[in-house]
Amino acid sequence: MLSNTSRIIIRQALRNVAANRQMSTLNMIKPICLSQNNESFLQFHQSVRCFSDQAAKATKIMDAARDAITDDLKKQLNGVFVFKVSGVNYLLDAHADRPLRVEVVEQLPEKVDVTMITDEDTFVNMATGKTKSTSAFMTGKLKIKGNVGLAMKAEKIFKAIKV
């Protein structure tokens, strides 16, 4: 069983991997897992690799969104979106008064207009046009907190990117 300190270090390592900072973060947690047993580390390593691949897809989509959002689209969106994808928070601040901001955040800003919570597969399907956000919402694969009307504008973001 892992101690609380070990769990915190592992959680931070996962955040680093999710933020696409570095896969070498595994080196930071390897001694903790190895102190438990080799099998623990191997299982954990496989989980992190899988998590990293998923996070890389969502990160790639958000990077494409950053490049695709024009000033005109930003004016249409005019809001602060948080996409919580498999536990990772992606902030998209497309408020008309501020510069565009797209990034992974641990701490959410005070004012968020809409938070869209989903798993990685659903997010990728919405971004690639295989699933409409309205369908994902109606089937329970997408949860929305905040301004639902603004959430529906997220499809404009997905239409603008070419993934």
N, C-alpha and C positions, 0 to 999 in steps of 0.2 A: 504494500500500500504506500502511495506517495504522500510525503508530508505537504502541508500547506505551502511552504516556501517553494518546494519543488513544483507544485502545481502552478504557482504564480510565474515561475521562471519558464515553465513549459507554455503557459498561456501567452506570455510575451514573445516567446520564440514563434508561436503560431501566428501572432499578429505580424511579426517581421516577415514571415514567409508570405502571409496574405497581402502585405503591402509590397510584395515583390522586392523587398530590400535585399535579402540574401538567403540562399539555401544553406549556406555555411552556418546558419544559426543552429543547425542540428548539432554542431560541435559543442555548442554551449550546453545543450541538454543531454548529450550522450553520457557523461559521467553519472548523472542522476539516474538515468534509465538503466545503465549498466550496473549500478550499485544494487538495483532491484534484482535483475537477472537479464541475461542476453535475450531471452525470448521477448521480454517486455520492450526492449529497445527495438528489436526487429519489427514487432507489431506497430509500435509507435512510429517508427521510420516509414513504414508503408502508409500509415494514416496521414502523416505529414506530406508525403509525396503526392498522395491523392488530393489532399486539401490544397496543396500548392498548385497542382494542375488546374483545379477548379477556380481558385482565386486568380490564376493567370488569365483565364478566359474572361472573367468579370472585369479584371483590370484592363485588359485589352479593349473591351467594349467601352469602358469609361474613358480611356485614352482617345479612342476614336470619337467619342462624343465631344470631348474637349476640342478636338480639331474640326469637327463638323458644325458646331453651333456658331452660327453667324450672328451679327448684331441684330439683324431682323428677327431671327428665331428667338434670340435672347429676350427681345422686347415682347414677343408673343408669350413666352413662358413666364417671365417676370415673377419668379418665385424661388424658394429654397427647397430643394428636393433632397431626401436621404433615401438611398436604396440600400436596404439591409439585406445583403445577399449571403445566405448561409452563415449569418452571424457577423459578417464584415460590413462596416458602415462606409458607404461611398457617398460623399457629399457632393452635390451639384448645385452650386449657388449661381443661379441665372437671374438674379435680381437686376432690374434695369439700371438701378443707381450705382451698382458696384461692378468691378471687373469680374469676369467669369472665373469661377473657382471650381475645379473638379479634383477631388483627392480622397484618399482613405483617411478617415478620422476615427480616433478612439473616443474622444469626447465630442458630443454633439453640440452645435451652437445653441444658444438660448432660443432663438426664433427659427423654427423649421416649419415651413408651410405644409409639407406633406412627407410622410414616411411610408415607403413602400417596402413591405417585408415579403421575401420569397426565397426559394431555394435557387441554387445555381443553375440547374437545368431549365427551370421556368424562366429565369432571367435571360439566359442565352436564347431561348426560344422566342421570347418577346422581342429581344434586340434584333434577332435575325428575321423577324416577321412570320415565324412559324406559328406563333400564338399571339393573339391580340390581348392586350392588358385587360380589356373588359371580360374576355372569356376566362382568363386566369383568375380574375376577381370573382366571377360568378361560380367557378368550380372550387373556390377556396384555396387555390394555389398561390394567390396573391392577397395579402392583407394590406389595407390602407388605413393609415391614421392621419387625420387632418383633412385638408381640402380635397375632396374626391374629384371635383371639377378640374383642379390643377393636376391631379394624378393622371387623368385621362389625356392631358396634354403631353404626357411622357411619350406617347406614341409618336409625336412629332420629332422627339429626340431620336427615337429608334429609326424613323424613316430617313433622317438626315445622315445617319452613319451607314457605312457600307462594311459590314462584318462578314 
